[in-house]
């Protein structure tokens, strides 16, 4: 065959996405002409070869409730006659490697092959063993031979093995290995085919774009030799990527599905134009998918859909143009390839209609009802009799399906295919939805409709009920009921004597809370009784929380503070009288979205009776026994939610300003300095001393803030800022935000860099109103990220630092006497003194000075108060101790550590005047991600320049720094490495001499607090 002959060989292939002809499609097939649903999609009929992803298993056999390793699985199985829809739709090939082909086990998967063969529809992606599953299927497309591989990367439990039926599966965690696995298979397929395609079922559901691993996997398949990758799985369209002039169709979305409702109805068929080189063009026909129906769009609707899809392609770097006939078009220039050897083309297969099975399978029939399932008397449900029922499990400790097994009889012939509709309803319907909503089904798990029943015969039905929604973690009782549904209407529901107890384990409950974060509705101030001088009255608490007083307070009752922490009843800076908010572990997890399940379950309601003498009353979720008869109790569904509401209302009525501080290091010291300095002539409330800077902590502070407070100084953790929809920081609504610095921190996964830390910190502006002020360290890493976010939000940017363009600029700092020289806007110079040592403290003072200038008022009392500021223990506090007869000075930086704070602490320590030896005792810096070893090694130059007398390093990560410093260590007296804090503690005495000054610096969990306690001891001065 000449080259010219080869160049004239062409063909077309149509690729459609997920097709599910199981479940509800069964009754639509009969009454809504759904059997023609695909026949109306013209690109399928006009292509030489049409391929779809068959997202179900066509079978009558199979195991029930296969464990798929999921929270609540869907199971899709179709009766064989449903294949008529594929035949009428001109579908030639189906991809069967996906997360539903194994829903009923290997037996059903192998049976499906038999039905597809009978229908004349080819399949790829599954088989009796691993080799068979990975075999491509050959078909003719025009004048070209095509090989199709079908592979899944979502359901490992369905994977075929050497001796087990299943699907072709590739590990999504290692897409870099796909080329090695697929290249020899594609090379072998190329001997029989001009075109080799890989249908890939990959990625998470309901995503509009592929993730990095899918992109890497697509590239690997093209590198392995595929002419195109045909993607599916997300149930949504994803853009087209072009790699090495070959297309990767990341996801074709749904083509035909039985979803009752969907927010995104965009779908499409991709037509691939082929020649001997590969794919020369991709044409996209926009569709709209509905309930068991799909239509081709035209006119403006088609234009709008094409534009939406074109934007997805643009995001992949691909330009799609619109043709005159209303399609999208991408032209390609695949590279030329060698002339193929002559070969026999694949056999043409004729499609044939598959008839319904003629008799029920034995497992759908029963001679009697098992004694443990039998009802006392048959229950009439429409035209049927329910004879028995089982529900399992009887106790649900995690969110999952309920399996319902039931036995039915029809006294007479039924002329309507009524569907069985089981539901399990909670006694807490407001937070725990129904199990089984939209789960009505033909009897025998869709397999044997009522019109096929023999009167008097007992039929066994088995079906799983999925949870519709669970938005809170509450133990509940689920009661089973049943009715019948058809096109004629519904029968009355019958409540059954079968119950299941929903008692989630703490771990399972926490997953529910993560998926359904609390939302706070804040009452309008005009609906709340007038505010007195005191913090909260009984009427205000009732108005704000919507609660009910189980025991009403006496006339004139009020509280001056409110807390959910039992320990805070013992003063802790809160004013009497105090209101306790009684919470449990579940509530704390819900509102903090933090996993506290490692500890034993706790509930403050149980502790309240023994601590009632410390409180003036309590907000409770349930009545508490053992309280004094006159002890005020306000009952609400969720007391911690009520506390958050109090905080939000307190913010709305606040007359003063809110200053929020965040950063990777120095937040607490910055807040403490601000509080001390501003208190000279203002009323100030702050959470700086308690470090209670979480999502709840911020609103807890506001709930304890009197209306007339001048300034609230609030520390905000990055997790508090980044609550779902930023709702917590939006409730706080800071007027001024300070960003102290950015450093690698809270990077447990190691997948993200410092820019990710910066973006998460920058989200604090989401809580600010337009016109607020972002006070930013001018030398901060990722400065442009913060500047851009401030501009987007309409927030004014004020900078401080040493840079010439800083609005508040540090001109000079002398650590020996604490003298600071600063320049204010408009060139004004100012001198003042700070007692807390270190350049980082000087920088904190600049930020504090900027806040004071923004708030207004005289500077002299502010500067006098700021001079008195001293850091807290663990954050730079200096203390003199007597340890084993040796006078020592300890600089305590043991509270936390990251690269920024570590370098600052070493620099400050290096500049401190001292007469004795300098001793560095440094421990691991944690949560730095995969670059943690490098961050530790990078401390070496600064330590060498400082030339300490002794360096003691502790922790697995500090081993990397030890490797750098070891060549400089002259002897064991000048340095040593210890794997953990206990081993250092045993040996520390021999390293110390009278008069030594010691820097203790590490992340808190390393355990340096015990070393500090050991050195301080009972003889500390």
C-alpha positions, 0 to 999 in steps of 0.5 A: 500500500502506498503512502498516498493510499494510507493518507486517504484512510479516515474515520470518526469516533464519538465519545460520550461520558457516563451512561447508567441504564440501571436504577430509575431508568428501569421505569422510565424505559417503560413509560417515558420512551427512555429507550430512545434517549441516546437515539436522539443524540445525532453525533452518536449515530453519525460517527463510524464508531461510538463509545460510552462509559457504561456506569453500571453492571448489566446482570441478574446475578450478584452479591448484595451490598459489596463493601466498596470502602465508601461512606454510603455506596451507590449500587447500579445494576441494570436488567439485560433488556435495558441494553436496547437503549444502547443499541438504538443509540448506535453505541458500538463499544462500552468502557467497563473499567469504572467504580460501578461495574463491580457493584455486584461482585465478580459473578455479575461482572462476568455475566455482563460480558455475556449480555454485551456479547449477545447484544453485539456491543463490544466492551473493554476494561474488565475480564476474568483475570488481570490480562483479560481486563487489560486487553484492548477491544478492536473495532473498525472506524471508517477505513481505520482499525481502532484499539480501545483500552478501558482503565479505572483509577478510582476503585481499587477494590474492583481491580482484577488480579491473576486469578480474580475477575475484575477491572483494569486498574491503575494507581492514581497515587503514582501516575508517573508509573502509568507509562511503564505499565501501558507502553508495552501494551499499547505497542502490542495493540499498535500491531493490530490497530491504526489508532489506539485510545485509552478510556480513563475513569479517573478523578473525584466527582463533581469537579470542573477541572482535573487535578495535577495527578490526572494531568500527569497521568494523561501525559504518561498515557500519551507518552506511552503511545496513546493517540487520545485519552477519553476521560470520565468520572466527575459527572461534569464536563472538564476541559480539553488538554492538548499534549504533544499534539494529541488530545486528552478529553479530561471528562465527558460528564454524564451522557445519560443518567437518572439523577433527579436534579442537578445544578449543572446540566452541561453535557456533550459528545466529542467527535474525533476525526481520524486519519492514519496519524491519529486524531486530526480534530475534536468536535464538541456537540453541546448537550443538556442532560436531564432525568433519564433524558438528554437533548442536543442544544441549538440556537442561543442555548448551544452558543451559551453552552459552547462558551462555558465549555470553551472557558474550561478549555482556555483554562487548559491552554486550548482555544476552541472555536465555534463552527457555523453548525453550532459545534466547538472545533479544535484542529490538531496536527498529529505527528506522522508515523511509519507505514503499518504492515498489512493486516486483517481488519477486525470482524464487523459485529451485528447488534441484536436486541436482548430480551428480558429474562423469562423467569425469576432467579431462585434468590428472589423467591421464598417458600416462607418468611424467616421467623426472626423477620416475620411480622405478627400479621401481614400488613396491607400496603396498597395491592400487596401484603408485607409478610416480614422485614429485617433491617441491618445493622441495628446500630449505626456507628458510622454514616452508611447504608441501611440494608432492608430485606423484606418478604412480599406477596400479591394476593391477585394479579397486579396490572401496575408496576408499583415500586417499593419505597422504604424510608428510615426516619430520624427522631431528630429530623432537623439535623438527621435526614431520612435514609432512603429518600428517592430510593423507590425501586422495582421489587427484587432490587429492580430485577422483577417488576410487579406485573411479572409476579405470580399471585400467592408466591412470596418474593424476597426484596433486598435494597440499601437505603442511603442517608440523605443528609446528616448535618449534625452529630446527634444520636438518634433512632431511625424508624422504618416505614414503607409505601408504594409508588408508581405513575398512578400515585402513592399509597399511604405509608405504613410505620413498621416495628423495625428500628436502628439506633444511630450512635456515631463514633466520635471519629465518624461524628467528626467527619459529619461536622467537617462536611457540615460546618456550623452556620451562625445567624446573628439576630438584629440589634433592634430585636434585642432588649436595650443594653444595660451597663452590665454585660448580659441580662436574662432577656438578652440571652433569651432574645439572642439565643432563642433559648428557653429558661428552664429555671428563670433568673430572679429580677435584676439578674445579670452576668459580667462574663460568659465561658464554656471552659470549666476552669475559667470559673476559677477567675482566669481574668473573668469578672463575676458573676459568670455564666457557664456555657455547658458543652460536650466534646461533640460541640467543641469539634463542630465549631472548631472543626478540630478532631478531639477524639483522642481524649475520652469523651467529655460533657461539661453538663456532668461537671456542672453540679459540682461547680455550680457555686462558681457560676451565676447560671448556665446555658445547657443543651439538656436539663441537668440534675443535681443543681440547686432548685433556683439555679438559672438554666437556659436551654438551647439546642447547641450551647456553644452555638449560642456563645458564638451568637453572643460574640457576634452580637457583642461585635455588632453593638461594640462602640470601639475598634477591633485590631486583629493580629496574625502571622507565623511568629510573634502574634502573642507578643504583638498583642500583649505589647498593644494591650499594655501600651493602649491601656494607658488611656483606653479600655482594652480587651484582649485574648493575648494572655490566654492565647485563645485565638481559635474560631471559638476563641475569637468570638468567646473574647467578643462575648466577654467584651462590654459595649463601651470598650475602646479597643479589642486586641485579638489574636487570630490563628490561621485556622480561625481565619480560614473557617468555611466561607471565612464566616468567623473572621467576618463575624469578628469584622476587624477594623485594623489587621496586623500581619507580623511575618510569614514563615513555613508553618502548619505545613504538615502535608508538605505539598504547599510552599510559603506562598500558600501560607501567605494566601491563608494569612491574607484571607484575614482581609475577607473579614474586613469592611471596605476602608479598613486598614491592613498593617503589613510588615514591609519586608514580609515574604510574599508581599505582593500577595497581601498588597493585591488582596488588600486592593481587591477587598478595598482595604487600605494598606499601611506598611512598617519596617526598615525599608525606605518606602515603609510608612512607619520606618525603623531608623535605628535600634540599639538592643543594649539600651532598648532605644528605638528611632522611628519615622512616622508618615510625613517625615516625623521622627520619634524616639522611645525605649522598649525593655523587651530585647530584640529587633523583632520586638522593635518591629512589634513596637513599630506596628503598635505605634502605627495602630496608635496613630490610626486610633488617635490620642496622645503618644506620651502615655502610650510610649511610657506604657509600651516601655514597661512591656515584658514578654511572656514565659516561653516567648522571650522571658528572661529569668535567673535561676539557681540550678544545682548550685549554679547561677544561670540565666535562661532566655525562655523561647520554648513555646514555639518555633519556626525558621523566622522566630528561630532566627530572631531568637538567635539574633536577639540572644547573640546581641544580649550583653553577658559575662558568662558563656552563651549556651544554645539549646535548640529543638525541632521546628515542626510542621514545616512540610517536606522542606523541614530538613533544609530549614534546619540546615539553613540555621548553620551559618547564623550559629557559626557567626554567633560562635556560641560556647556550647550548642546542644541540639535535640530532636530528629529534625535537628539531626540535619543541623547537627550534620552541618555543625559537627565539623565545627564542634571541637569537643563534647563540651562545646556541642552534642546532639540528643534524639529527644528531650528526655535524653537531653534532660538526663545529660544536661547538668554536665554541659552547664557552668555557673554564670551561663546564659542559655537560650531554650528554643523549640516547638512546644511539643518537643518537650522543652517545658520539662527542661525549663522546669528542671532547670528552674526547680524549686530554688529559682530566684 
